[in-house]
Amino acid sequence: GSSDASQADVGKGGQVFGFNDMPTQMPTPMPTVLPGNPTQTPTAPQMTTNGVFPAPAPPRPTTSGSVALTYKPGDLSEKENGISLSTGLLITLMAQSDRRVDYADGERSDLDFEQDPAGGTTFPDGEGWIYVMDFDRGNDRGGVGALTFNAEGAVTNYQMLLEDTNENRNGDSTPWGTYLSCENVDGDGSIFEVDPKGEVRASRTLLGSAAGRASWSGVAYDDRRSNSPVFYASADGREGASFAIRYKPSQNAINTHLFSNPAFTLLQEDASPTVEFLVLVPTPEEPRKGVFTWINDEDLGRDSSQTYFDNISNIEVYDGILYMLSEDRKELFTLDLDSEEYTSESTEMDN
């Protein structure tokens, strides 16, 4: 995620696992966060009178009791529940598709855990956490669900937050503590905003419609300027279907909506957001680097994607850097949002 950290992830066969040790670094430029510290996704903050979010609270200390991290990325020496694990990485099975979820108090969920969980994000919840995840199913059987677990990692609740959607995947948090879920449906997907606690009804966003319905493959945000967050979204596909956008809420929408209800208005009620499309300009002598710009010409944005970064499978933003993965080209693009320069590298593994 953009500035979030997940303590649960998706395994094979519709299983969700909790990880109790995580890497301090990865062999690729993608960011990671220390274990037991998924507090970088803030709970819904209220803006101050000058229109600026207050500084986030310092991270809470980990309750895992770990003395030292021993995780070695890529050293797949362990195996649990049919999953190969790197040295020092342990997992706990939290839920499995088509089965009710066992709770810490001995009770079980009313619902069976859905099929095809597809990643998600963790939100602080008192002394515990809420893991919000997408379900990548078609035929109106997709959606978003949530596992609530305590400080010891034991599940206390499971519920569905969004239902009757299709092929949800690659969601991300917002600066005010809600979840954005992408529908990856050919030419007809939406991006939904979801309340992790299920207290506010999920709704479609302008982020997923201002550029037209699409097969949305990823969403992220840059909130370094807390009074003017910027959102990014990608759509996958071939033959001109793929593109990436930058979405800027209007200052009027920020001033009008964030003071009263920060969760479900900024991305739904904005008469004049700025929507721009990504265009790459490679350096002729060094095709894996160049500059980029954002323009309001959709056709040029789609043409640039088809030429240089078609079929985007996901995007992330971390500390002013946008990471974008082209599935067809097997390339990871790294875009510096300040200098507007980019590089790319192959994601293919050496034999």
C-alpha positions as CSV (number, residue, x, y, z in Angstrom):
1,G,0.0,0.0,0.0
2,S,0.9,3.6,-0.1
3,S,1.7,4.1,3.5
4,D,0.1,1.1,5.1
5,A,1.5,-2.3,6.3
6,S,-0.4,-5.5,6.2
7,Q,0.2,-8.3,8.8
8,A,-1.9,-10.8,6.8
9,D,-1.7,-12.0,3.2
10,V,-3.3,-14.4,0.8
11,G,-2.1,-18.0,0.4
12,K,-3.1,-20.8,-1.9
13,G,-6.6,-22.3,-1.9
14,G,-8.4,-19.2,-0.6
15,Q,-6.5,-19.1,2.7
16,V,-5.5,-16.0,4.7
17,F,-2.4,-16.2,6.8
18,G,-1.0,-13.9,9.5
19,F,2.8,-13.3,9.4
20,N,4.6,-12.7,12.7
21,D,8.0,-11.7,11.2
22,M,8.6,-9.5,8.2
23,P,11.6,-8.3,6.3
24,T,13.4,-5.1,7.0
25,Q,14.4,-4.8,3.3
26,M,13.6,-6.4,0.0
27,P,15.8,-7.2,-3.0
28,T,13.7,-4.9,-5.2
29,P,13.1,-1.1,-4.7
30,M,9.6,-1.8,-3.3
31,P,9.1,-0.4,0.3
32,T,8.6,-2.6,3.3
33,V,7.7,-1.9,6.9
34,L,8.8,-3.5,10.2
35,P,6.7,-6.1,11.8
36,G,4.1,-5.4,14.5
37,N,4.0,-1.8,13.3
38,P,1.2,-1.4,10.8
39,T,0.2,2.0,12.1
40,Q,1.2,4.1,9.2
41,T,-2.4,4.0,7.8
42,P,-4.1,6.6,10.1
43,T,-7.5,6.3,11.6
44,A,-9.8,8.9,10.3
45,P,-8.2,12.2,11.4
46,Q,-10.1,15.5,11.5
47,M,-8.5,18.5,9.7
48,T,-7.5,21.5,11.7
49,T,-9.0,24.9,11.1
50,N,-6.3,25.8,8.6
51,G,-7.2,22.8,6.5
52,V,-4.2,20.6,7.4
53,F,-4.3,17.1,8.8
54,P,-2.5,16.9,12.2
55,A,0.7,14.9,12.3
56,P,0.0,11.2,12.8
57,A,0.6,9.7,16.2
58,P,3.9,7.9,16.8
59,P,3.8,4.1,16.0
60,R,2.7,1.9,18.9
61,P,5.3,-0.6,20.0
62,T,5.2,-4.1,18.7
63,T,3.5,-6.7,20.9
64,S,5.1,-9.6,19.0
65,G,7.9,-10.0,21.6
66,S,10.5,-10.4,18.8
67,V,14.0,-9.6,19.9
68,A,15.6,-9.6,16.5
69,L,14.5,-10.0,12.9
70,T,15.8,-13.2,11.3
71,Y,14.0,-13.0,7.9
72,K,16.2,-13.7,4.9
73,P,14.4,-12.8,1.7
74,G,14.5,-15.4,-1.0
75,D,15.9,-18.2,1.2
76,L,13.0,-20.6,0.8
77,S,14.1,-23.2,3.4
78,E,10.8,-23.7,5.2
79,K,7.4,-25.0,4.2
80,E,4.0,-24.6,6.0
81,N,0.5,-25.2,4.8
82,G,1.8,-25.9,1.3
83,I,3.6,-22.5,1.1
84,S,7.4,-22.1,0.8
85,L,8.8,-19.7,3.3
86,S,12.0,-17.9,3.7
87,T,14.2,-18.6,6.7
88,G,12.8,-17.0,9.9
89,L,9.3,-16.4,8.5
90,L,6.4,-18.0,10.4
91,I,2.7,-18.0,9.4
92,T,-0.6,-18.6,11.2
93,L,-3.7,-19.8,9.3
94,M,-6.5,-17.3,10.0
95,A,-9.3,-18.2,7.6
96,Q,-10.0,-20.6,4.8
97,S,-12.5,-20.3,2.0
98,D,-15.9,-22.1,2.3
99,R,-15.4,-22.6,6.0
100,R,-16.6,-20.5,8.9
101,V,-13.9,-18.5,10.7
102,D,-12.9,-19.6,14.2
103,Y,-12.9,-16.8,16.8
104,A,-10.6,-16.3,19.8
105,D,-13.6,-16.9,22.2
106,G,-14.4,-20.3,20.8
107,E,-17.3,-19.1,18.7
108,R,-17.4,-19.1,14.9
109,S,-18.5,-16.6,12.2
110,D,-22.0,-16.7,10.8
111,L,-20.6,-16.5,7.3
112,D,-18.3,-18.8,5.4
113,F,-15.1,-17.2,4.4
114,E,-15.3,-16.2,0.7
115,Q,-13.3,-17.6,-2.1
116,D,-10.4,-16.0,-3.9
117,P,-9.1,-13.4,-1.4
118,A,-6.8,-11.1,-3.3
119,G,-4.7,-9.1,-0.9
120,G,-5.6,-6.1,1.3
121,T,-4.6,-3.6,4.0
122,T,-4.4,-3.6,7.8
123,F,-6.0,-0.8,9.9
124,P,-5.4,-0.2,13.6
125,D,-8.4,-1.0,15.8
126,G,-7.9,-0.3,19.5
127,E,-5.4,-2.9,20.7
128,G,-5.9,-5.0,17.6
129,W,-6.3,-4.7,13.9
130,I,-8.7,-5.0,11.0
131,Y,-7.5,-6.7,7.9
132,V,-9.6,-5.5,4.9
133,M,-9.3,-7.7,1.8
134,D,-10.6,-7.9,-1.7
135,F,-12.3,-11.0,-3.2
136,D,-11.5,-11.6,-6.8
137,R,-14.6,-13.3,-8.1
138,G,-16.9,-12.6,-11.1
139,N,-20.6,-13.0,-11.7
140,D,-21.4,-10.5,-9.0
141,R,-19.8,-12.6,-6.3
142,G,-16.8,-10.4,-5.6
143,G,-16.5,-7.8,-2.9
144,V,-14.6,-6.7,0.2
145,G,-14.4,-8.5,3.6
146,A,-12.7,-7.8,6.9
147,L,-11.1,-10.0,9.6
148,T,-10.7,-8.3,13.0
149,F,-8.0,-9.7,15.2
150,N,-6.6,-8.9,18.6
151,A,-3.0,-8.0,19.7
152,E,-2.2,-11.7,19.9
153,G,-3.3,-12.3,16.3
154,A,-6.4,-14.3,17.1
155,V,-9.5,-13.5,15.0
156,T,-12.5,-11.9,16.8
157,N,-14.8,-11.1,13.9
158,Y,-15.4,-11.6,10.2
159,Q,-17.8,-9.7,8.0
160,M,-18.4,-8.6,4.4
161,L,-18.2,-4.9,3.8
162,L,-19.0,-4.8,0.1
163,E,-20.9,-7.4,-1.9
164,D,-22.4,-8.0,-5.4
165,T,-19.3,-6.6,-7.3
166,N,-16.8,-8.3,-9.6
167,E,-13.2,-9.2,-9.5
168,N,-12.1,-6.9,-6.7
169,R,-8.4,-6.6,-6.3
170,N,-5.3,-4.4,-5.4
171,G,-7.0,-2.0,-3.0
172,D,-5.4,0.5,-0.8
173,S,-6.1,2.8,2.2
174,T,-6.9,6.5,2.1
175,P,-5.3,9.2,4.3
176,W,-8.5,9.2,6.5
177,G,-8.6,5.5,7.2
178,T,-11.0,4.0,4.7
179,Y,-10.3,1.4,2.0
180,L,-10.4,1.7,-1.8
181,S,-11.2,-1.4,-3.8
182,C,-10.7,-1.8,-7.6
183,E,-13.1,-3.7,-9.8
184,N,-11.0,-5.4,-12.5
185,V,-13.8,-5.8,-15.0
186,D,-13.1,-5.3,-18.7
187,G,-14.1,-1.7,-19.5
188,D,-16.8,-1.6,-16.8
189,G,-15.2,-1.5,-13.4
190,S,-15.5,1.0,-10.5
191,I,-13.4,2.0,-7.6
192,F,-15.3,1.7,-4.3
193,E,-14.7,3.4,-0.9
194,V,-15.2,1.0,2.0
195,D,-15.4,1.6,5.8
196,P,-13.2,-1.0,7.5
197,K,-15.7,-1.3,10.4
198,G,-18.7,-1.5,8.2
199,E,-20.5,1.3,9.9
200,V,-20.8,3.4,6.7
201,R,-22.2,1.9,3.5
202,A,-19.6,1.4,0.7
203,S,-20.0,3.6,-2.3
204,R,-18.5,4.2,-5.8
205,T,-16.0,7.0,-6.1
206,L,-15.3,9.6,-8.8
207,L,-11.8,8.2,-8.9
208,G,-13.2,5.2,-10.7
209,S,-15.5,7.1,-13.0
210,A,-14.0,10.5,-13.8
211,A,-11.9,8.9,-16.5
212,G,-14.7,6.5,-17.5
213,R,-15.3,3.0,-16.2
214,A,-12.3,0.7,-16.8
215,S,-10.6,-2.5,-15.7
216,W,-9.0,-1.0,-12.7
217,S,-5.9,-2.8,-11.5
218,G,-4.5,-0.6,-8.7
219,V,-4.9,2.6,-6.7
220,A,-2.5,4.5,-4.5
221,Y,-2.1,8.0,-3.0
222,D,0.6,10.6,-2.1
223,D,-0.3,12.5,1.1
224,R,3.1,14.2,1.7
225,R,1.1,17.5,1.4
226,S,-1.6,16.5,3.9
227,N,-4.0,19.3,2.9
228,S,-4.0,18.3,-0.8
229,P,-3.7,14.5,-1.2
230,V,-3.2,13.2,-4.7
231,F,-4.5,9.8,-5.9
232,Y,-3.3,7.5,-8.7
233,A,-5.1,4.7,-10.4
234,S,-4.2,2.2,-13.1
235,A,-6.3,0.2,-15.6
236,D,-5.0,-2.9,-17.2
237,G,-5.8,-4.4,-20.6
238,R,-4.3,-4.5,-24.1
239,E,-4.8,-2.5,-27.4
240,G,-5.3,0.8,-25.8
241,A,-7.3,-0.3,-22.7
242,S,-4.5,0.3,-20.3
243,F,-3.6,3.7,-18.8
244,A,-2.6,5.4,-15.5
245,I,-4.3,8.5,-14.1
246,R,-3.5,11.2,-11.5
247,Y,-6.6,12.4,-9.6
248,K,-6.5,15.7,-7.7
249,P,-9.6,16.6,-5.6
250,S,-10.5,20.2,-6.0
251,Q,-9.6,22.6,-3.2
252,N,-13.3,23.5,-2.9
253,A,-14.1,19.8,-2.3
254,I,-11.3,19.5,0.3
255,N,-12.5,22.7,2.1
256,T,-16.1,21.7,2.0
257,H,-16.1,18.1,2.8
258,L,-13.1,17.0,4.9
259,F,-14.1,19.2,7.9
260,S,-17.4,17.5,8.4
261,N,-17.1,13.9,7.2
262,P,-13.7,13.0,5.9
263,A,-14.6,9.4,5.0
264,F,-17.2,9.4,2.3
265,T,-17.5,12.8,0.5
266,L,-14.2,13.9,-0.9
267,L,-14.1,11.2,-3.5
268,Q,-17.8,11.2,-4.2
269,E,-18.9,14.8,-4.2
270,D,-16.5,17.0,-6.3
271,A,-17.7,19.1,-9.2
272,S,-14.2,19.9,-10.6
273,P,-11.5,17.3,-9.8
274,T,-8.4,17.3,-12.0
275,V,-7.9,14.1,-13.9
276,E,-4.7,13.6,-16.0
277,F,-3.1,10.7,-17.9
278,L,0.5,9.5,-17.6
279,V,2.8,9.9,-20.6
280,L,6.3,8.5,-20.6
281,V,9.1,10.1,-22.8
282,P,12.1,7.6,-22.8
283,T,15.6,8.8,-23.4
284,P,16.6,7.6,-26.9
285,E,20.0,6.3,-26.0
286,E,18.8,4.7,-22.7
287,P,15.3,3.3,-23.2
288,R,14.9,2.2,-19.6
289,K,15.0,5.8,-18.3
290,G,13.4,9.1,-19.2
291,V,11.0,11.7,-18.1
292,F,7.2,11.7,-17.7
293,T,4.3,14.1,-17.6
294,W,0.6,14.2,-16.8
295,I,-1.8,15.5,-19.4
296,N,-5.5,15.8,-19.9
297,D,-5.5,14.1,-23.3
298,E,-6.9,10.6,-22.7
299,D,-6.0,9.3,-26.2
300,L,-2.3,10.3,-25.8
301,G,-2.3,8.7,-22.3
302,R,-3.6,5.4,-23.7
303,D,-1.2,5.5,-26.6
304,S,1.7,6.0,-24.3
305,S,0.6,3.1,-22.1
306,Q,0.2,0.9,-25.2
307,T,3.7,1.8,-26.4
308,Y,5.7,1.7,-23.2
309,F,3.8,0.3,-20.2
310,D,0.8,-1.7,-21.4
311,N,-1.3,-3.9,-19.2
312,I,-0.5,-2.4,-15.8
313,S,-1.1,-5.0,-13.1
314,N,-0.6,-2.7,-10.1
315,I,0.7,0.6,-8.8
316,E,2.0,1.7,-5.4
317,V,3.3,5.1,-4.0
318,Y,5.8,5.4,-1.2
319,D,7.7,8.5,0.0
320,G,7.2,10.4,-3.3
321,I,8.0,7.4,-5.6
322,L,5.4,5.7,-7.7
323,Y,6.0,2.1,-8.6
324,M,4.1,0.6,-11.6
325,L,4.2,-2.9,-12.9
326,S,3.7,-3.8,-16.5
327,E,2.6,-7.4,-16.7
328,D,3.1,-7.9,-20.4
329,R,6.5,-6.3,-20.5
330,K,7.6,-7.8,-17.2
331,E,9.0,-4.4,-16.2
332,L,8.8,-2.4,-12.9
333,F,8.7,1.3,-13.5
334,T,9.9,3.7,-10.8
335,L,8.7,7.2,-11.1
336,D,10.0,10.1,-9.0
337,L,6.9,12.3,-8.5
338,D,9.0,15.4,-7.7
339,S,11.7,15.3,-10.5
340,E,9.3,13.7,-13.0
341,E,12.1,11.3,-14.1
342,Y,11.6,7.5,-14.3
343,T,13.6,4.3,-14.7
344,S,12.5,0.7,-15.4
345,E,13.9,-2.7,-14.7
346,S,13.0,-6.3,-15.7
347,T,11.1,-8.4,-13.3
348,E,12.0,-11.7,-15.0
349,M,13.9,-14.1,-12.8
350,D,17.3,-15.4,-14.0
351,N,17.4,-19.1,-14.6
